[in-house]
Amino acid sequence: MAGRNGRTVRDLRRGNRTAVLRRLYFDGPMSRFELGPATGLSSGSVSNVVAELVADGLVEEAGSVESDGGRPRTLLRVAPASGHMIGVDVGETRVRVELFDLALTELARTERPLEHQDYDVGVIVGHIRDGVAEVLAAAGIAAERLLGVGIGVPGIVERTETEGAVVHGQTIGWPSVPLESLLRAACGLPDSVPYFTDNGAKTLGQAEMWFGAGRGAHNAVVVLFGSGVGASLVSDDVELGRAVEWGHLTVRVRGRRCRCGALGCLEAYAGAEALLERWEEAGGRPPKGVDEETALTAMLAAAYPAHSTSSAYAAPSADGAGADPVAGPVTDPVTDPVPDPVALAVLEETAEYLGAGLSDLINLFQPERILIGGWAGLQLGSRFLPAVRAHAVSYALRHPAERVTIELGALGPDAVTVGAAILPLADFFARGGRRPGVGTGVGTGGGSGSGSGDAPLPAWRAALEERAPH
């Protein structure tokens, strides 16, 4: 029976379950008493929902806390073992597959390198198939227990009724690849296990906004800086994010040719692949026969020798008139190795290109935060960030530039994989903790905690803090 607003009793129950699950997940452990005002539900509704979730094995006790003059209050949390997700990162240099429990504790992982950046669809599908089988076997988890498999990919993802997710990856030579149907045929998982495919920058953005440096922001842009560059916009209007092809913004008319075939794209100047090419073109000597991550490490070592006494960058002016020249490092010629001037010059120019590209994001979207992630962004790290930040401010309009913060992401190299695992997790929550096509709870059974005193951190936070870079 539907009410005046079209919602049925089943919709209301699902919404109540979702509200309790999400509050316990992000802010728990919590008591039933605390859940009422936190969710806006009556005490009776909270009791009924909690009883259902406990019976379904989704919620368990997590100790107790003293109350004001009364009996200790039992704390509740989402049971970590009540569900499992697989996250897949189809990256530029490897395919990474990770298995997580509901608290995002990593249970197993495997990586398959991409030789010579081979994006052959059959190779990628084979890597994912083998990786999924390997992590399930390593953790001893039955495929039927999966809430889903999330995959982060380069390119534009289109959802179709007949083939599921179709990937348009122009830079990797994927013209309308029906990835979801290929994976379903290859992986052999039960039909009840859904696949969720999305752009890698968007999955990175989801991870940072849910669990990382973006938590609490209403409007943020998360940048994926790897072989190429991409970005995801997350706002109150676009809660789960929207991938934007920022790397293919034109930064120089009739400029360098990009991997996509166009001229003058930001990615042709600021992606790690282009950065290494420009170093070699300028007379540098990148190591041969190694992957991009190793080559970029060598470039950074050449530009910033280990005994350099100060940052390699001086900040450009922020008066809106353009960037000042960027100074090189201050070294002691007796005790310090001399930086490679070619590598340093290319990195300085790259910082300006990235900063100018970020200024466009600032002017277009006026975000509260810009977060930089991806393996190349993390490698360049805090040494590179001050110059990028200063250039972005100098090229952007003054008012939005004064309101934005530009920082590194907080989740490290696993962020895309974590974000991919969020896709089935978010769907699970939206269903009120019910699997697709299942009318009852997961029935896995839950343990119970014990103890008293201060409430522990949410389980997801403890799990991610163990893996975050320090």
Secondary structure, 3 states (H helix, E strand, C coil): CECCCCCEHHHHHHHHHHHHHHHHHHHCCEEHHHHHHHHCCCHHHHHHHHHHHHHCCCEEEEEEECCCCCCCEEEEEECHHHCEEEEEEECCCEEEEEEEECCCCEEEEEEEECHHHCCCHHHHHHHHHHHHHHHHHHHCCCHHHEEEEEEEECCEEEEECCCEEEEEEHHHCEEEECHHHHHHHHHCCCCCCCEEEEEHHHHHHHHHHHHCCCCCCCEEEEEEECCCEEEEEEECCCCCCEEECHHHCECCCCCCECCCCCECECHHHHCHHHHHHHHHHCCCCCCCCCCHHHHHHHHHHHHCCCCCCCCCCCCCCCCCCCCCCCCCCCCCCCCCCCCCHHHHHHHHHHHHHHHHHHHHHHHHHCCCEEEEECHHHHHHHHHHHHHHHHHHHHHCCHHHHHHCEEEECCCHHHHHHHHHHHHHHHHHHHCCCCCCCCCCCCCCCCCCCCCECCCCCCHHHHHHHHHCCC
